[in-house]
Amino acid sequence: MSAFKKCILLTFLCLGLVFLSKPVYAEMYFSVDGYHIYNVINSGNGHDNGKVRTTLTGKGDKVRFVSYFSDTNNAYVRLESENGQQKFFTFPVAPGATLTVTKINGYDPNRSFWFVRTSHPYTRRVEGINFASTQVDGIWLIGNYYGRYLPFVTKDSLAKNGVYISPGKAVDIMGEGPSPYVTLRIMNVLGKKSVTTHWVGLNWNNAANWFSITILK
């Protein structure tokens, strides 16, 4: 075999190895808004303030978050269509709890997700001393899934992957991007001090059409 033919053969072999080594799914990249697009407190007064926040999806459609607080003990915020006719998902908000929504922008392809968190003040007693802390009631990373809005990641799914958010721990979503991960920081809160216990990466898996959960450190 001539040297030229050998070079051609080696070239095709190398290209074949490159294609075989490609990952089985493509990553979606994310950026996280550095502020809450929606923030509401169930103050327990029984008044339905009907706070509304409309937000755009990755496809340019409009959905909205609306608070329904007339029944204090069964208060909730609902994700629904802009006209209110389609009711997608309901987030319970206990008396005294705060609900926040942070928008997550996905790229390649363009998709929108929202990180919803409910929490309330919590007092931790350590060595006979009370410290102000927090208790996370629920977290949901929600988005469109074949025409429905479903939570891809929740407090329960994190626990199944070894990340437990017990009373006294807070969860923040990090705003860096673009990144292949939506990054969560789990913190142990004791008064004005907080110590990070986990960094958790949420990345999109095209093969599963769902988010994967990875403990980064």
C-alpha positions as CSV (number, residue, x, y, z in Angstrom):
1,M,0.0,0.0,0.0
2,S,1.3,3.4,-1.0
3,A,2.1,6.1,1.6
4,F,-0.7,8.2,0.2
5,K,-3.3,5.5,0.6
6,K,-2.1,4.8,4.2
7,C,-2.6,8.5,5.0
8,I,-6.1,8.4,3.6
9,L,-6.9,5.3,5.6
10,L,-5.6,6.7,8.8
11,T,-7.6,9.9,8.2
12,F,-10.8,8.0,7.9
13,L,-10.0,5.9,11.0
14,C,-9.4,9.0,13.0
15,L,-12.6,10.5,11.9
16,G,-14.4,7.3,12.8
17,L,-13.0,7.5,16.3
18,V,-14.1,11.1,16.7
19,F,-17.7,10.3,15.8
20,L,-17.7,7.2,18.0
21,S,-16.4,9.2,20.9
22,K,-19.2,11.8,20.7
23,P,-21.5,11.8,23.8
24,V,-24.9,10.0,23.5
25,Y,-26.7,13.3,24.3
26,A,-26.1,16.9,23.6
27,E,-25.9,19.4,26.5
28,M,-28.3,22.3,26.8
29,Y,-26.7,25.5,28.1
30,F,-28.3,27.7,30.8
31,S,-28.2,31.2,32.2
32,V,-30.1,32.1,35.3
33,D,-31.7,35.5,35.9
34,G,-30.0,37.2,38.8
35,Y,-33.3,38.2,40.5
36,H,-36.7,36.8,41.5
37,I,-39.3,37.4,38.8
38,Y,-42.0,36.7,41.4
39,N,-42.0,37.0,45.2
40,V,-45.0,36.6,47.4
41,I,-45.7,35.9,51.2
42,N,-48.7,34.2,52.7
43,S,-49.0,36.6,55.6
44,G,-52.0,34.7,57.0
45,N,-54.5,37.6,56.8
46,G,-56.8,35.6,54.5
47,H,-56.7,38.3,51.9
48,D,-56.3,37.2,48.3
49,N,-53.9,39.8,46.9
50,G,-54.0,38.1,43.5
51,K,-50.5,39.0,42.7
52,V,-49.8,38.2,39.0
53,R,-46.5,37.9,37.1
54,T,-46.5,37.1,33.4
55,T,-43.4,35.6,31.9
56,L,-42.3,34.5,28.4
57,T,-41.5,30.9,27.5
58,G,-38.6,30.0,25.2
59,K,-41.0,29.8,22.3
60,G,-42.4,33.3,23.0
61,D,-45.6,32.1,24.6
62,K,-46.9,33.8,27.7
63,V,-47.7,32.1,31.0
64,R,-48.3,33.6,34.4
65,F,-47.9,32.9,38.2
66,V,-50.9,34.0,40.2
67,S,-51.4,33.9,44.0
68,Y,-54.6,32.5,45.5
69,F,-54.5,33.3,49.2
70,S,-58.2,33.8,50.3
71,D,-58.0,30.6,52.3
72,T,-54.9,31.0,54.5
73,N,-54.5,27.4,55.3
74,N,-54.9,26.2,51.7
75,A,-53.1,29.1,50.0
76,Y,-51.3,28.4,46.7
77,V,-49.7,30.0,43.7
78,R,-50.6,28.6,40.3
79,L,-48.8,28.5,37.0
80,E,-51.4,29.0,34.3
81,S,-51.9,30.4,30.8
82,E,-52.0,34.1,30.3
83,N,-55.8,34.2,30.1
84,G,-56.2,31.9,33.1
85,Q,-58.1,29.2,31.2
86,Q,-55.4,26.6,31.3
87,K,-54.2,25.6,34.8
88,F,-50.8,24.0,34.7
89,F,-49.4,23.5,38.2
90,T,-50.1,24.5,41.8
91,F,-47.5,25.3,44.5
92,P,-48.8,25.2,48.1
93,V,-47.7,28.1,50.3
94,A,-48.1,27.5,54.0
95,P,-49.0,30.4,56.4
96,G,-45.9,32.6,57.0
97,A,-44.1,31.1,54.0
98,T,-42.5,32.9,51.1
99,L,-42.6,31.7,47.5
100,T,-40.0,32.9,45.0
101,V,-39.6,32.3,41.3
102,T,-36.4,32.6,39.3
103,K,-36.3,32.2,35.5
104,I,-33.9,29.8,33.8
105,N,-33.1,30.4,30.2
106,G,-32.1,27.3,28.2
107,Y,-30.2,27.6,24.9
108,D,-29.6,25.2,22.0
109,P,-32.5,24.6,21.9
110,N,-34.2,27.6,23.4
111,R,-36.4,26.6,26.3
112,S,-37.5,28.2,29.5
113,F,-37.7,26.8,33.0
114,W,-38.5,28.3,36.4
115,F,-37.0,27.5,39.8
116,V,-39.8,27.8,42.4
117,R,-39.0,27.7,46.1
118,T,-41.1,28.0,49.3
119,S,-39.6,28.5,52.7
120,H,-40.3,30.0,56.1
121,P,-38.3,31.3,59.1
122,Y,-37.0,28.6,61.4
123,T,-35.3,28.8,64.8
124,R,-32.4,26.4,65.4
125,R,-31.3,25.7,68.9
126,V,-27.6,24.8,69.2
127,E,-25.9,24.2,72.6
128,G,-28.7,26.0,74.4
129,I,-28.7,29.1,72.0
130,N,-31.4,30.0,69.5
131,F,-30.4,31.0,66.0
132,A,-32.5,32.4,63.2
133,S,-32.5,30.0,60.3
134,T,-34.7,28.9,57.5
135,Q,-36.7,25.8,56.5
136,V,-37.3,25.0,52.8
137,D,-40.8,23.6,52.3
138,G,-40.5,22.8,48.7
139,I,-38.5,23.3,45.5
140,W,-39.5,22.7,41.9
141,L,-37.6,23.1,38.7
142,I,-40.5,23.3,36.3
143,G,-40.9,23.6,32.6
144,N,-42.8,22.4,29.5
145,Y,-42.9,18.7,28.9
146,Y,-44.8,17.6,25.8
147,G,-47.4,20.4,26.3
148,R,-47.7,20.0,30.0
149,Y,-45.8,21.9,32.8
150,L,-44.1,19.4,35.1
151,P,-41.4,19.6,37.8
152,F,-38.2,18.0,36.6
153,V,-36.4,18.4,39.9
154,T,-38.0,18.5,43.4
155,K,-36.9,18.3,47.0
156,D,-37.9,14.6,46.9
157,S,-35.9,13.8,43.8
158,L,-32.8,15.5,45.3
159,A,-33.2,13.3,48.4
160,K,-33.3,10.2,46.2
161,N,-29.9,11.3,44.8
162,G,-28.4,11.8,48.3
163,V,-29.0,15.6,48.7
164,Y,-31.2,16.1,51.8
165,I,-32.6,19.6,52.6
166,S,-33.3,19.3,56.3
167,P,-34.6,22.2,58.5
168,G,-31.9,24.8,58.8
169,K,-30.6,24.4,55.3
170,A,-31.2,26.9,52.5
171,V,-31.1,26.4,48.7
172,D,-29.9,29.1,46.3
173,I,-29.8,28.9,42.6
174,M,-26.7,30.4,41.0
175,G,-26.9,32.9,38.3
176,E,-23.7,32.2,36.4
177,G,-23.9,31.3,32.7
178,P,-24.0,30.2,30.0
179,S,-23.2,26.9,31.6
180,P,-24.1,23.2,31.0
181,Y,-25.4,23.1,34.6
182,V,-28.1,24.8,36.6
183,T,-26.2,25.0,39.8
184,L,-27.8,24.8,43.3
185,R,-25.9,25.7,46.4
186,I,-27.1,24.0,49.6
187,M,-26.2,25.9,52.7
188,N,-26.3,25.2,56.5
189,V,-27.7,28.4,58.0
190,L,-26.9,29.4,61.6
191,G,-27.9,33.0,62.3
192,K,-25.9,35.3,60.0
193,K,-23.5,32.6,59.2
194,S,-23.9,30.0,56.4
195,V,-21.7,27.2,55.4
196,T,-22.0,25.5,52.0
197,T,-22.6,21.8,52.3
198,H,-23.2,20.8,48.7
199,W,-22.9,22.1,45.1
200,V,-25.5,20.3,42.9
201,G,-25.5,20.4,39.1
202,L,-28.6,19.9,37.1
203,N,-28.0,19.2,33.4
204,W,-30.3,18.3,30.5
205,N,-30.1,14.8,29.2
206,N,-31.5,14.7,25.6
207,A,-31.6,10.9,25.7
208,A,-33.8,10.8,28.7
209,N,-35.5,14.1,27.9
210,W,-35.1,15.0,31.5
211,F,-32.7,16.7,34.0
212,S,-29.9,14.7,35.5
213,I,-28.7,15.4,39.1
214,T,-25.0,15.5,39.8
215,I,-23.3,16.3,43.1
216,L,-20.4,18.5,42.0
217,K,-18.7,18.8,45.4
